Amino acid sequence: MSKEPLGPAVRHGDDQWLDIIKWVAFGLIQAEEFGITSQNIGSFADSKDPNIRRFLGADGGLGTMLGLSDDFMTRVVRLVGNYGEMFERHLQPLHLARGVNTLWTQGGLLYSPPFR
């Protein structure tokens, strides 16, 4: 593996798919920041926090704007977990440290724009 930054790529001109991929990646990071995991996501269903409600698709309509169901991130996190869960599952066995792939709140570079 090399040291250059890597990220998702899509076919040129497929803007809708790019938007979906981008917001799913942001959502995996945001779920970790909120403390939402594949195991505890159900406990957030009745949250009064407007940020969490938008993230889960109860308010805001981001999914609709992307051509998805508004609960798309609920479904993603339930199936694959948040960013930290995925890192632990796939990269921890390779003995890779999180390093800069840690949340900004923990000294890393990962953050997500607001789900609006």
Legacy VTK file of the C-alpha trace (Angstrom):
# vtk DataFile Version 3.0
C-alpha trace
ASCII
DATASET POLYDATA
POINTS 116 float
0.000 0.000 0.000
1.222 3.477 -0.800
0.942 6.739 1.132
-1.153 8.904 -1.183
-4.685 9.782 -0.058
-7.299 7.441 -1.470
-11.032 7.885 -1.745
-14.070 6.663 -3.599
-14.216 7.312 -7.333
-17.108 7.090 -9.767
-17.535 7.256 -13.518
-17.328 10.787 -14.914
-20.753 12.355 -15.312
-22.551 10.119 -12.802
-23.290 12.934 -10.369
-26.137 11.193 -8.546
-23.963 8.153 -7.760
-21.130 10.476 -6.636
-23.511 12.268 -4.260
-24.736 8.951 -2.818
-21.206 7.614 -2.286
-20.066 10.899 -0.762
-22.957 11.108 1.735
-22.654 7.438 2.727
-18.940 8.008 3.471
-19.805 11.147 5.453
-22.534 9.205 7.244
-20.183 6.426 8.356
-17.958 9.055 9.952
-20.897 10.968 11.448
-22.354 7.802 12.960
-19.084 7.184 14.782
-19.021 10.767 16.043
-22.592 10.419 17.336
-21.691 7.111 18.996
-24.157 5.235 16.776
-23.117 1.659 16.018
-24.694 -1.301 14.274
-25.510 -2.686 17.718
-27.092 0.396 19.340
-28.741 2.204 16.421
-32.217 1.196 17.562
-31.768 3.079 20.824
-31.468 6.358 18.868
-34.852 6.008 17.120
-36.657 8.230 19.646
-33.915 10.848 19.901
-35.048 14.447 20.290
-31.697 15.767 18.990
-32.464 17.386 15.596
-29.019 16.435 14.261
-29.557 12.766 15.039
-33.127 12.886 13.712
-31.852 14.291 10.375
-29.080 11.701 10.290
-31.510 8.818 10.866
-33.928 10.208 8.269
-36.751 11.159 10.623
-36.436 14.820 9.531
-34.791 16.761 6.744
-35.275 14.743 3.589
-31.616 14.281 2.565
-32.333 10.766 1.299
-35.130 12.032 -0.935
-32.787 14.646 -2.408
-30.339 11.831 -3.244
-33.029 9.607 -4.753
-32.958 7.259 -1.745
-35.212 6.572 1.216
-34.738 9.137 3.979
-33.560 6.402 6.371
-30.683 5.387 4.080
-28.032 5.969 6.761
-30.001 3.995 9.334
-29.972 1.091 6.898
-26.254 1.488 6.090
-25.144 1.638 9.733
-27.382 -1.255 10.711
-25.800 -3.408 7.971
-22.107 -2.410 8.045
-21.584 -0.325 11.175
-19.976 3.086 11.495
-16.529 4.072 10.178
-14.752 2.865 13.320
-16.505 -0.508 13.218
-15.523 -0.963 9.582
-11.913 0.071 10.258
-11.689 -2.347 13.171
-13.200 -5.199 11.166
-11.155 -4.780 7.979
-7.932 -2.918 8.791
-7.199 -3.725 12.446
-6.391 -7.357 11.510
-3.621 -5.915 9.282
-2.209 -4.168 12.380
-2.805 -0.726 10.882
-3.143 2.121 13.359
-6.034 4.558 12.931
-3.634 7.512 12.939
-5.087 10.348 10.869
-8.117 8.127 10.142
-9.384 9.030 13.605
-12.244 11.439 14.228
-11.305 15.107 14.406
-12.568 15.116 18.004
-9.820 12.593 18.838
-6.957 14.312 17.010
-7.524 12.809 13.544
-8.686 14.290 10.261
-12.131 12.689 9.821
-15.220 14.859 10.013
-18.537 15.074 8.260
-20.486 18.118 7.111
-23.934 18.519 8.707
-26.679 16.249 7.363
-28.882 18.939 5.801
LINES 1 117
116 0 1 2 3 4 5 6 7 8 9 10 11 12 13 14 15 16 17 18 19 20 21 22 23 24 25 26 27 28 29 30 31 32 33 34 35 36 37 38 39 40 41 42 43 44 45 46 47 48 49 50 51 52 53 54 55 56 57 58 59 60 61 62 63 64 65 66 67 68 69 70 71 72 73 74 75 76 77 78 79 80 81 82 83 84 85 86 87 88 89 90 91 92 93 94 95 96 97 98 99 100 101 102 103 104 105 106 107 108 109 110 111 112 113 114 115
